[in-house]
Amino acid sequence: MIYTIDYLINNNPTLLPGIEIGYKILDSCSSRHLAVSSLTSSLVESETVNFLQFGDNGTLISDHTSVSGHVPTIGIVAEKIESITIALASYTSSLYFPQISYNSFSTLLNDRNIFPYFFRTTSPLAVQAQAISDIVSYFNWNWISIVIGGLDTFINVEKILTSAIKSRNICI
């Protein structure tokens, strides 16, 4: 993430000219409590006060200022651990902060009424299972093996994939 922001985005004069993206990395140590408390502390540091500031010629200079001198937080990148992501999604949605996840598959997070500010870069498990099932069917395979990693997230993958594959009368 650091390399991408510093070298591929901020050092690219054509990608976002005149804009520099910053970041602050917080380690949750796999703890929901630590994740929420660290995020709270970080958000308090970057709290802003909304007001309009105009220059001598009447042009708008700024429409907010930081209370503490820190740059305001505008978004959160989610945790790798699903339970922490869900806890943070509840919290960030209640504060109107967007949260982007790279590793969340839980269907709980699909409810836009509860998590209106939660976004993911991965497709839902059902879509992935359907795609795999379509590939297996396309090649007319009559049996497959499913090998799953040891993470809790993948237990749901196995269940959804097994259901999608068996519905096409393919042996597992």
N, C-alpha and C positions, 0 to 999 in steps of 0.2 A: 504494500500500500504506500509506504513512504517513497519508494523508488518511483512508482507511478505518478504520484502527486508532484514530487520535487523535480524529477527529470523529464517525464513524458508530458506532463501538463504545464507546469509553471515555466519550464525552460523552452516551451514551444511557442514562438512569437505569433504563430498563425492560429493556434487552437482557441485560446481565450486572450486576445490581445488586451493588455492593460488590466487584467484581472489575475490575482494570485490567490490560489486556494491554500488554505491552512488546514491543520489537523491537530488533534490532541488524542493520544492513544492511552486508554485506561485499561488496566488488566483486572479482570474480575476474579481471577484465580479460581474459576469454576464455581463461584458463589453468587447466588441471586441477590443476597443481602448486600454483598460488597459491590456488585454491579449497580444496583439501584442507588446506594449511598454515594458511590463515586460519581455517578452521573448527576445526582442532585448537587453535589459540591461543585462540579464543573459548570453546571447550568447557572448556579448562583453567581459564580465568578464572572460569567459572561452576560449577566442580566443587563438589559438595555432599558433606557427611558425613551419613549417616543416623543419627539417634538420636531418642529421644523426650524431649520437654521438657514438664514439667507445671507448672501454676500452683499457688499456695498451696492452693486448694480441690480439687486433684486433677484438674482438667480439663486435657485435652491442649491445649497451646499450639502446638506445632510438632513435626513428625516429621522434620525435616531442617534443616540450616543450611548456609549457603554458607561455604566455606573462605576465600574472598577478599573476601566482602562483596558480590559481584555476585549478581544474581538468576539462578537456575539456568535453563539452556536446556531447553525441553521439546519443541521441534520445529524443523524446518528447512523453509524454502520452497526448492524446487529451482531450479536454473539454467535459463535459456532454452535454452542449448546442450546438445543431447542427450548428447554424449560426457562433458561435465562432470557432468551429472545422473547418468549411469550410474556414474561414478567415486565421486561423493558417496553414491549409493544403496548401494553396496557398503560404504562406510565407515560411514555412519549406521546401516545395518542391523546391522553387527557390534557397534555400541555400543548397540543397542536404542533409537535415536532415530527417531521418525517423521519421514519426509520427504514433503512434499506437492508435487506437480509440476503446473504449469499448462500445460506445453508438451511433454510427453514422450509419444511415440508408439511407442517401440521395444518390440518384442515380447520382447526380453531381460528387460525389467523385469516381465514377467508371471509369472515364476517365483517363487511365494510361499516356496519353500524357500530361495532365495538372497536374495530381497529382501522379507522378511516385514514390514518397516516402511516400505515404499514405497507411496505412494498417489497417484493422479492425479485431476485434475478434468476431464480430457478422456476421451472414449470412444476405444477402440482404433481404429486405422486401418481394420481389417477391418469394424468395425461402421459407421463413417462411410461407407465405400465401399458397403456393402450398402444403407444408407439412401439414398444418392444413386442407386444402381442401381434401388431400389424406386420412387423418385420418377420417374425417367426412364421406367420401365416403366408406372407408373400413368397417366402422361399420354400414353402410346403414342407417344413420340418415337422416330423411327427412326435418328436420328444426333445426335451431340453433339460439341462441341469441349472439350478439356481444356486449361486454361491453368494452369500451375504456376509458383509463385514460385521464386526462385533458391536456396533453401535445400536442403541435403542431405536434410532430413526429408521434403521434398515429392517427392523422387525416388521414395521408397517409396510415397507416396500415389498417384502416377501409375501405378505398376506394379499396385498392388492394385485401384485403380479401373478401370483398363483391363481387367484380368482379369474383374472383376465385371460390367462393361458388355458385354464381348464374349460372355460366357456366355449373355447374353440376345439374342444376334444383333442388336445395335445397332451401327451404324457409328460409328467415332470418327475 
